Amino acid sequence: MYSSSRPATVAEIIADRAGEEMALNDRFLNPQMGRILRTLGFDKSWRGGEGAHLIDADGNRYLDLFGGYGVFAIGRNHPAAVAAVQEVMAARTGNLPQLGVTLLSGVLAEQLLARAPGSVGAMVPANTGTEAVEAAIKIARAATGRPRILYAEHAFHGLTLGSLSINGNAEFRDGFGPLLADCTAVAFDDLDALERELQRGDVAAFVVEPVQGKGVNLPRADYLPRAQALCRQAGALLVCDEVQTGVGRTGRFLALEHWGLEPDMVCMAKALSGGLVPIGAVLVSRAAFERVFDGMERAVRHGSTFGGNDLAAAAALATLRVLDEEGLVAHAERMGELLLSLTQPLIERYEVVRDVRGLGLMWAIEFGPPSGRVGRALWEAIERRQAGLFSQLITVPLFHEHRILCQVAGHRMNTIKALPALVIEEQEIRRFAAALEQTIASAERYPSALARFGARTGLRAAGMRR
Ligand SMILES: Cc1ncc(COP(=O)(O)O)c(C=O)c1O
């Protein structure tokens, strides 16, 4: 039994203290998150994870469409990724020599670059998505000698100060200024706006998510190729932030393949290491790389202590192998098409469903007010209290009645998003689509439930940000 006088092993903590998560969180971590979880009834003690599922203390399996913000592409605790981490530990590798180089990181770079477009030819390791984006901003400025970074409205690139400076959502930025100077927002999908800014001749880079994570916004077909051409003409670098869209998520290894893009940099993270170990990486063109690291005295001008560590590299190599061996990229494309085909008809069937969109297994459904007078009045009353509340009328029953965990796609948004594990099976896609329809039908049929729910909660959609 655990005793505070003796430090416990991890196995002892897991065996003896399970069930204390919420109390520990409230006392030492984030009590506001605790309030959200209790209000929604999401305050579970999660005991395990396997494939596309989370498992609670009673052994119930929940279909996890949150995917840890999209890190579990190959599924939770994939045996190959777990084994890779164990193999590194068993090998007692000469990790992080710092004044030295390592094998696993080199092989990872080789394998990632082999899967990436020919425009990139070097890897800069990092530990998280935001760190990869920070590196891209620095490399762009140093390689071009220009100050300005363009980003898209509603963009999400991480929450450290540099990445926050190119975040297109006020709710994340407010209160943290002053942010980086010389960062300019342009409307997503608006080529004229991009061209106007590029013409000033001072732009180092345009940083863009091929599909925006916040809201799951898809670009029109010619936007990204033409944006790339405009950047080239203006001598600015194109940076694709594939932190969320990469590693098979959209039915291609990198989403940029949908448009045949050849960017100067690609940021990766999240699912790259199977959800087991923090990881990040920027794939960089040789030209930009060599302008930044242009002499021995400049060899360590950018980096981080744990960047390229053996645990992350091993988990990433296992992830790439699993993607290939299990054919997960093609599976994601097929499952994504199935999910769209099952859910797009909801637009016709239910007044509150405004749109259903997605690419591969990055999917969203957007709600709007019903047209009937009573329904609309109730909707407005609820939305006045808390914008985006209708979505919770869907996510809460999905969780409690159907054991499906999904997320709101952003603050004050009536959009629900799904990032399932790419290993998800067809029967689970069908179960989700059926549960979703049933839940929407009840929400629409009983608008008074909406009023009761809103009055009871006064929720914030916080914590469900990406
Ligand atoms: C597109 C994109 N870029 C960057 C990030 C930041 O990644 P991290 O949370 O690992 O810093 C995220 C995280 O959600 C993201 O979706």
The ligand as a Tripos MOL2 file, in Angstrom:
@<TRIPOS>MOLECULE
LIG
   16    16     1     0     0
SMALL
NO_CHARGES

@<TRIPOS>ATOM
      1 C1         -1.8610   22.8230  -36.7000 C.3       1 LIG1
      2 C2         -1.2180   22.8360  -35.3400 C.ar      1 LIG1
      3 N1         -0.0090   23.3960  -35.1920 N.ar      1 LIG1
      4 C3          0.6120   23.4180  -34.0040 C.ar      1 LIG1
      5 C4          0.0100   22.9010  -32.8800 C.ar      1 LIG1
      6 C5          0.7150   22.9530  -31.5520 C.3       1 LIG1
      7 O1          1.1450   21.6890  -31.1950 O.3       1 LIG1
      8 P1          1.5600   21.3870  -29.6740 P.3       1 LIG1
      9 O2          0.2930   21.3930  -28.8750 O.co2     1 LIG1
     10 O3          2.2340   20.0440  -29.7370 O.co2     1 LIG1
     11 O4          2.4870   22.4650  -29.2690 O.co2     1 LIG1
     12 C6         -1.2530   22.3130  -32.9840 C.ar      1 LIG1
     13 C7         -1.9090   21.7540  -31.7900 C.2       1 LIG1
     14 O5         -3.0690   21.4920  -31.7340 O.2       1 LIG1
     15 C8         -1.8840   22.2740  -34.2340 C.ar      1 LIG1
     16 O6         -3.0910   21.7240  -34.3970 O.3       1 LIG1
@<TRIPOS>BOND
     1     1     2 1
     2     2     3 ar
     3     2    15 ar
     4     3     4 ar
     5     4     5 ar
     6     5     6 1
     7     5    12 ar
     8     6     7 1
     9     7     8 1
    10     8     9 2
    11     8    10 1
    12     8    11 1
    13    12    13 1
    14    12    15 ar
    15    13    14 2
    16    15    16 1
@<TRIPOS>SUBSTRUCTURE
     1 LIG1         1 GROUP 0 **** ****
